[in-house]
């Protein structure tokens, strides 16, 4: 049977040319004025998924170059 892409996950992640999977940093929507500037700056960048999730990501996103 043909494997299908998990659409909810594919809309939330970006796969780089080298095969890394990036996600948006959590906690950016509200209550950010109370955060220190260092935290606010760190929230602007995307974060990579943990290596332990690689097997799950490959199953949910077939036909991608996840390394």
C-alpha atoms as one frame of an Amber mdcrd trajectory, in Angstrom:
protein
   0.000   0.000   0.000   1.201   3.471  -0.840   2.475   5.555   2.073   0.830
   8.919   2.552   2.336  12.122   3.901   1.088  13.327   7.283  -0.254  16.702
   6.136  -0.497  18.302   9.596   3.192  17.657  10.232   4.286  18.660   6.738
   2.678  22.086   7.226   4.508  22.630  10.517   8.045  21.625   9.569  10.664
  22.604   7.029  13.170  20.126   5.647  16.491  21.692   4.712  18.614  20.701
   1.729  20.934  18.746   4.037  17.992  16.803   5.503  17.529  18.521   8.853
  13.937  18.990  10.061  13.197  22.422  11.549  10.181  23.457  13.619   8.924
  26.782  14.909   9.947  27.627  18.462   7.116  27.138  20.940   5.624  29.951
  22.999   5.746  32.886  20.582   2.089  33.874  20.472   1.472  35.850  23.660
   2.905  36.728  27.102   6.218  37.614  25.480   6.665  41.046  27.067   7.539
  39.413  30.396  10.338  37.384  28.817  13.930  38.618  28.956  15.367  39.944
  25.711  17.622  36.929  25.367  14.616  34.583  25.332  12.754  36.793  22.848
  15.710  36.740  20.457  16.092  32.969  20.772  12.406  32.468  19.955  12.885
  34.119  16.549  14.933  31.216  15.189  13.615  27.799  14.191  14.729  24.792
  16.204  15.762  21.360  14.885  13.940  18.203  15.945  15.680  15.861  18.374
  17.582  12.934  16.857  15.309  10.528  18.772  12.353  11.611  16.598  14.076
  10.712  13.303  12.367   7.321  12.913   8.919   8.814  13.541   9.536  11.696
  11.136  10.644   9.324   8.379   7.439   7.316   8.798   5.194  10.386   8.759
   7.008  12.112   5.893   7.875   9.495   3.271   9.594  10.522   0.032  11.732
  13.154   1.801  15.468  13.338   2.313  15.497  13.248   6.140  18.955  12.261
   7.361
